[in-house]
């Protein structure tokens, strides 16, 4: 029994020393993220709109504008996105091909036109 315990401890120590032989631990590379923010305005009056749903097409991400018409999406992977803004009594607006670079914030102003 003592021999089995000794062998088990020896192999455990050997495995741990091999894993840390370089003096470095391996960690996953950090993924750099980007951000989209902006505001939503009425096309004719230029007034900010509160409660507009701004969605990233093809995802479940949605941001609603605050009292000043601001919206934001954080921690996005770099790439190309399409935004859709929708509001009661206004036509939907599609903003295509929003390019995001790592560690940058992209500001997008959206103007909505009242539906007739």
N, CA, C and O of each residue as an XYZ file, in Angstrom:
464
protein
N       0.821     -1.189      0.000
C       0.000      0.000      0.000
C       0.867      1.256      0.000
O       0.559      2.239     -0.674
N       1.973      1.206      0.779
C       2.867      2.355      0.832
C       3.532      2.586     -0.517
O       3.783      3.730     -0.897
N       3.823      1.497     -1.253
C       4.462      1.634     -2.560
C       3.519      2.301     -3.558
O       3.954      3.126     -4.362
N       2.251      1.958     -3.516
C       1.261      2.558     -4.423
C       1.123      4.043     -4.116
O       1.063      4.862     -5.033
N       1.072      4.395     -2.836
C       0.972      5.793     -2.439
C       2.220      6.553     -2.860
O       2.125      7.684     -3.337
N       3.374      5.952     -2.692
C       4.625      6.608     -3.077
C       4.669      6.836     -4.577
O       5.047      7.917     -5.029
N       4.285      5.822     -5.361
C       4.266      5.983     -6.821
C       3.265      7.059     -7.250
O       3.555      7.856     -8.143
N       2.104      7.083     -6.625
C       1.086      8.078     -6.966
C       1.600      9.482     -6.674
O       1.420     10.387     -7.488
N       2.235      9.673     -5.523
C       2.787     10.982     -5.194
C       3.923     11.367     -6.130
O       4.046     12.527     -6.523
N       4.762     10.381     -6.490
C       5.869     10.649     -7.412
C       5.351     11.130     -8.761
O       5.847     12.123     -9.293
N       4.364     10.441     -9.321
C       3.833     10.830    -10.630
C       3.060     12.146    -10.562
O       3.074     12.923    -11.517
N       2.398     12.397     -9.459
C       1.713     13.672     -9.284
C       2.722     14.806     -9.248
O       2.524     15.831     -9.900
N       3.808     14.637     -8.492
C       4.856     15.655     -8.425
C       5.528     15.832     -9.783
O       5.802     16.959    -10.197
N       5.792     14.740    -10.469
C       6.429     14.793    -11.779
C       5.549     15.538    -12.782
O       6.041     16.357    -13.558
N       4.264     15.254    -12.765
C       3.334     15.936    -13.676
C       3.231     17.421    -13.383
O       3.183     18.230    -14.310
N       3.196     17.797    -12.107
C       3.096     19.208    -11.742
C       4.376     19.955    -12.084
O       4.317     21.095    -12.546
N       5.529     19.338    -11.866
C       6.786     20.017    -12.171
C       6.956     20.198    -13.669
O       7.530     21.199    -14.098
N       6.475     19.262    -14.480
C       6.560     19.406    -15.934
C       5.631     20.514    -16.415
O       5.956     21.235    -17.359
N       4.495     20.650    -15.779
C       3.538     21.681    -16.192
C       4.055     23.078    -15.917
O       3.757     24.010    -16.663
N       4.832     23.233    -14.846
C       5.338     24.552    -14.470
C       6.835     24.718    -14.735
O       7.473     25.598    -14.156
N       7.389     23.890    -15.595
C       8.827     23.918    -15.857
C       9.267     25.240    -16.460
O      10.374     25.699    -16.180
N       8.431     25.868    -17.279
C       8.795     27.124    -17.918
C       8.700     28.300    -16.967
O       9.228     29.373    -17.260
N       8.052     28.125    -15.858
C       7.852     29.249    -14.949
C       6.697     30.127    -15.384
O       6.454     31.173    -14.782
N       5.983     29.719    -16.418
C       4.859     30.492    -16.937
C       3.600     29.657    -16.835
O       3.630     28.435    -16.974
N       2.524     30.318    -16.597
C       1.239     29.647    -16.652
C       0.551     30.070    -17.932
O       0.731     31.196    -18.395
N      -0.219     29.193    -18.494
C      -0.901     29.526    -19.737
C      -2.267     30.111    -19.418
O      -3.015     29.576    -18.601
N      -2.573     31.206    -20.072
C      -3.880     31.830    -19.924
C      -4.428     32.098    -21.307
O      -3.675     32.240    -22.270
N      -5.717     32.165    -21.398
C      -6.356     32.458    -22.677
C      -6.051     33.898    -23.076
O      -6.036     34.785    -22.223
N      -5.810     34.138    -24.359
C      -5.549     35.511    -24.789
C      -6.786     36.371    -24.565
O      -7.915     35.912    -24.738
N      -6.561     37.618    -24.180
C      -7.695     38.494    -23.930
C      -8.301     38.941    -25.260
O      -7.592     39.331    -26.187
N      -9.609     38.874    -25.327
C     -10.316     39.286    -26.533
C     -10.623     40.772    -26.406
O     -11.243     41.209    -25.437
N     -10.192     41.524    -27.374
C     -10.437     42.962    -27.348
C     -11.858     43.207    -27.816
O     -12.335     42.569    -28.755
N     -12.531     44.136    -27.154
C     -13.924     44.397    -27.481
C     -14.102     45.820    -27.989
O     -13.229     46.674    -27.831
N     -15.240     46.047    -28.595
C     -15.589     47.349    -29.152
C     -16.951     47.757    -28.604
O     -17.620     46.985    -27.918
N     -17.344     48.984    -28.920
C     -18.596     49.519    -28.388
C     -19.294     50.348    -29.463
O     -18.647     51.035    -30.253
N     -20.630     50.271    -29.481
C     -21.454     51.137    -30.337
C     -22.298     51.982    -29.400
O     -22.900     51.472    -28.455
N     -22.337     53.276    -29.672
C     -23.226     54.161    -28.915
C     -23.683     55.281    -29.836
O     -23.132     55.482    -30.918
N     -24.682     55.991    -29.396
C     -25.187     57.105    -30.193
C     -26.496     57.603    -29.643
O     -26.829     57.384    -28.478
N     -27.243     58.288    -30.513
C     -28.560     58.758    -30.101
C     -29.505     58.649    -31.275
O     -29.093     58.525    -32.428
N     -30.795     58.700    -30.949
C     -31.845     58.590    -31.957
C     -32.618     59.903    -31.967
O     -33.044     60.406    -30.927
N     -32.787     60.448    -33.189
C     -33.446     61.743    -33.376
C     -34.634     61.626    -34.320
O     -34.675     60.739    -35.173
N     -35.602     62.526    -34.163
C     -36.682     62.676    -35.127
C     -36.094     63.354    -36.363
O     -35.409     64.371    -36.246
N     -36.356     62.800    -37.545
C     -35.773     63.303    -38.785
C     -36.164     64.751    -39.070
O     -35.323     65.536    -39.508
N     -37.424     65.120    -38.830
C     -37.886     66.467    -39.168
C     -37.546     67.516    -38.107
O     -37.116     68.621    -38.439
N     -37.740     67.170    -36.840
C     -37.567     68.167    -35.785
C     -36.170     68.150    -35.156
O     -35.741     69.147    -34.576
N     -35.463     67.029    -35.266
C     -34.154     66.910    -34.634
C     -34.221     66.629    -33.145
O     -33.190     66.573    -32.475
N     -35.436     66.451    -32.619
C     -35.597     66.163    -31.199
C     -35.188     64.724    -30.900
O     -35.359     63.830    -31.729
N     -34.648     64.518    -29.704
C     -34.283     63.160    -29.308
C     -35.537     62.357    -28.993
O     -36.548     62.911    -28.559
N     -35.465     61.052    -29.213
C     -36.603     60.169    -28.982
C     -36.282     59.214    -27.836
O     -35.222     58.589    -27.812
N     -37.208     59.113    -26.894
C     -37.050     58.261    -25.716
C     -37.759     56.936    -25.922
O     -38.881     56.904    -26.428
N     -37.116     55.837    -25.534
C     -37.754     54.520    -25.590
C     -37.661     53.828    -26.927
O     -38.391     52.866    -27.164
N     -36.791     54.278    -27.809
C     -36.601     53.622    -29.112
C     -35.824     52.329    -28.888
O     -34.830     52.318    -28.161
N     -36.276     51.235    -29.515
C     -35.554     49.960    -29.452
C     -34.516     49.943    -30.568
O     -34.854     49.993    -31.751
N     -33.246     49.870    -30.172
C     -32.152     49.739    -31.139
C     -31.613     48.327    -30.974
O     -31.144     47.955    -29.898
N     -31.683     47.532    -32.057
C     -31.294     46.130    -32.006
C     -30.122     45.870    -32.937
O     -29.957     46.544    -33.954
N     -29.316     44.891    -32.579
C     -28.278     44.418    -33.475
C     -28.864     43.221    -34.200
O     -29.153     42.187    -33.597
N     -29.033     43.380    -35.506
C     -29.685     42.363    -36.333
C     -28.918     41.039    -36.254
O     -27.689     41.006    -36.314
N     -29.677     39.959    -36.118
C     -29.089     38.632    -36.046
C     -28.663     38.221    -34.643
O     -28.096     37.144    -34.461
N     -28.929     39.066    -33.649
C     -28.616     38.743    -32.255
C     -29.832     39.031    -31.390
O     -30.864     39.491    -31.880
N     -29.701     38.760    -30.115
C     -30.752     39.086    -29.148
C     -30.470     40.400    -28.438
O     -31.181     40.763    -27.502
N     -29.439     41.116    -28.874
C     -29.041     42.351    -28.201
C     -29.959     43.505    -28.578
O     -30.219     43.755    -29.755
N     -30.443     44.200    -27.559
C     -31.303     45.368    -27.762
C     -30.966     46.399    -26.692
O     -30.678     46.057    -25.545
N     -31.008     47.662    -27.088
C     -30.788     48.767    -26.169
C     -31.911     49.774    -26.399
O     -32.257     50.074    -27.542
N     -32.474     50.288    -25.323
C     -33.537     51.279    -25.423
C     -32.967     52.653    -25.105
O     -32.180     52.809    -24.172
N     -33.367     53.637    -25.880
C     -32.851     54.983    -25.650
C     -33.359     55.540    -24.328
O     -34.481     55.259    -23.907
N     -32.509     56.338    -23.679
C     -32.869     56.968    -22.416
C     -33.594     58.290    -22.679
O     -33.992     58.561    -23.812
N     -33.767     59.105    -21.653
C     -34.500     60.364    -21.787
C     -33.819     61.362    -22.713
O     -34.459     62.277    -23.231
N     -32.518     61.179    -22.920
C     -31.780     62.068    -23.824
C     -31.580     61.449    -25.202
O     -30.845     61.995    -26.024
N     -32.226     60.314    -25.462
C     -32.128     59.661    -26.765
C     -30.884     58.812    -26.960
O     -30.631     58.345    -28.070
N     -30.097     58.600    -25.903
C     -28.855     57.827    -26.007
C     -29.108     56.325    -25.888
O     -29.996     55.884    -25.158
N     -28.308     55.552    -26.621
C     -28.293     54.096    -26.519
C     -26.837     53.652    -26.557
O     -25.967     54.419    -26.971
N     -26.563     52.426    -26.130
C     -25.196     51.910    -26.219
C     -25.172     50.392    -26.149
O     -26.030     49.761    -25.532
N     -24.168     49.829    -26.796
C     -23.858     48.403    -26.742
C     -22.376     48.300    -26.406
O     -21.548     48.905    -27.086
N     -22.034     47.551    -25.380
C     -20.638     47.394    -24.998
C     -20.192     45.957    -25.147
O     -21.010     45.055    -25.327
N     -18.890     45.750    -25.070
C     -18.274     44.421    -25.113
C     -18.650     43.631    -26.362
O     -18.981     42.448    -26.279
N     -18.597     44.279    -27.504
C     -18.874     43.605    -28.771
C     -17.566     43.139    -29.403
O     -16.528     43.786    -29.261
N     -17.630     42.018    -30.095
C     -16.463     41.548    -30.831
C     -16.266     42.430    -32.052
O     -17.245     42.875    -32.650
N     -15.034     42.689    -32.431
C     -14.793     43.451    -33.662
C     -15.424     42.732    -34.850
O     -15.441     41.502    -34.902
N     -15.934     43.493    -35.786
C     -16.589     42.921    -36.963
C     -17.577     43.896    -37.559
O     -17.519     45.097    -37.294
N     -18.482     43.375    -38.365
C     -19.493     44.186    -39.047
C     -20.861     43.867    -38.474
O     -21.228     42.702    -38.322
N     -21.617     44.922    -38.154
C     -22.947     44.768    -37.561
C     -23.970     45.583    -38.342
O     -23.632     46.531    -39.051
N     -25.242     45.182    -38.190
C     -26.369     45.902    -38.785
C     -27.307     46.276    -37.634
O     -27.696     45.420    -36.839
N     -27.667     47.562    -37.551
C     -28.553     48.045    -36.497
C     -29.952     48.280    -37.052
O     -30.113     48.724    -38.189
N     -30.948     47.982    -36.248
C     -32.339     48.268    -36.591
C     -32.935     49.073    -35.446
O     -32.882     48.655    -34.289
N     -33.504     50.230    -35.773
C     -34.161     51.065    -34.774
C     -35.658     51.059    -35.060
O     -36.078     51.272    -36.197
N     -36.465     50.814    -34.025
C     -37.913     50.802    -34.207
C     -38.580     51.543    -33.053
O     -38.151     51.494    -31.900
N     -39.675     52.246    -33.439
C     -40.398     53.081    -32.473
C     -41.835     53.208    -32.950
O     -42.096     53.263    -34.152
N     -42.754     53.254    -32.018
C     -44.166     53.376    -32.360
C     -44.393     54.678    -33.138
O     -43.873     55.727    -32.756
N     -45.154     54.613    -34.211
C     -45.518     55.741    -35.077
C     -44.364     56.245    -35.934
O     -44.454     57.326    -36.515
N     -43.271     55.471    -36.020
C     -42.135     55.830    -36.870
C     -41.783     54.646    -37.760
O     -42.008     53.492    -37.393
N     -41.230     54.940    -38.933
C     -40.728     53.881    -39.804
C     -39.437     53.314    -39.208
O     -38.620     54.048    -38.652
N     -39.269     51.996    -39.335
C     -38.032     51.381    -38.873
C     -36.861     51.915    -39.688
O     -37.019     52.301    -40.846
N     -35.703     51.931    -39.077
C     -34.499     52.378    -39.760
C     -33.456     51.271    -39.669
O     -33.221     50.721    -38.593
N     -32.832     50.946    -40.794
C     -31.789     49.933    -40.855
C     -30.468     50.610    -41.187
O     -30.349     51.285    -42.209
N     -29.491     50.433    -40.336
C     -28.149     50.960    -40.568
C     -27.260     49.751    -40.804
O     -27.020     48.960    -39.892
N     -26.771     49.612    -42.033
C     -26.006     48.432    -42.413
C     -24.501     48.685    -42.357
O     -24.026     49.817    -42.448
N     -23.781     47.582    -42.203
C     -22.321     47.557    -42.307
C     -21.611     48.521    -41.351
O     -20.771     49.318    -41.770
N     -21.954     48.440    -40.086
C     -21.261     49.219    -39.064
C     -20.002     48.431    -38.694
O     -20.087     47.374    -38.070
N     -18.851     48.946    -39.078
C     -17.566     48.279    -38.837
C     -17.051     48.636    -37.446
O     -16.995     49.809    -37.076
N     -16.679     47.622    -36.686
C     -16.131     47.839    -35.347
C     -14.698     47.347    -35.277
O     -14.385     46.235    -35.701
N     -13.833     48.194    -34.735
C     -12.439     47.852    -34.503
C     -12.231     47.603    -33.016
O     -12.982     48.128    -32.193
N     -11.225     46.810    -32.657
C     -10.980     46.529    -31.241
C     -10.699     47.796    -30.449
O     -10.029     48.716    -30.918
N     -11.233     47.812    -29.235
C     -11.009     48.873    -28.252
C     -11.437     50.266    -28.717
O     -10.936     51.265    -28.200
N     -12.342     50.347    -29.670
C     -12.834     51.641    -30.125
C     -14.331     51.728    -29.913
O     -15.029     50.715    -29.872
N     -14.814     52.953    -29.779
C     -16.241     53.207    -29.672
C     -16.700     53.852    -30.963
O     -16.130     54.850    -31.405
N     -17.721     53.285    -31.563
C     -18.280     53.823    -32.797
C     -19.555     54.557    -32.450
O     -20.440     53.977    -31.823
N     -19.679     55.830    -32.843
C     -20.874     56.617    -32.560
C     -21.746     56.668    -33.803
O     -21.297     57.078    -34.873
N     -22.993     56.249    -33.653
C     -23.954     56.217    -34.759
C     -25.182     57.026    -34.359
O     -25.860     56.707    -33.382
N     -25.460     58.080    -35.128
C     -26.678     58.871    -34.937
C     -27.739     58.303    -35.876
O     -27.514     58.176    -37.080
N     -28.891     57.966    -35.314
C     -29.987     57.393    -36.101
C     -31.116     58.414    -36.170
O     -31.507     58.987    -35.153
N     -31.637     58.637    -37.373
C     -32.781     59.543    -37.552
C     -33.972     58.727    -38.018
O     -33.888     57.983    -38.995
N     -35.079     58.876    -37.309
C     -36.305     58.167    -37.657
C     -37.322     59.125    -38.251
O     -37.470     60.265    -37.809
N     -38.015     58.631    -39.265
C     -39.061     59.417    -39.917
C     -40.424     58.942    -39.436
O     -40.697     57.743    -39.385
N     -41.274     59.900    -39.085
C     -42.628     59.560    -38.635
C     -43.387     58.887    -39.772
O     -43.306     59.315    -40.924
N     -44.126     57.829    -39.441
C     -44.919     57.136    -40.464
C     -46.172     57.948    -40.763
O     -46.659     58.703    -39.921
N     -46.677     57.779    -41.966
C     -47.851     58.555    -42.392
C     -49.118     57.799    -42.232
O     -50.190     58.317    -42.546
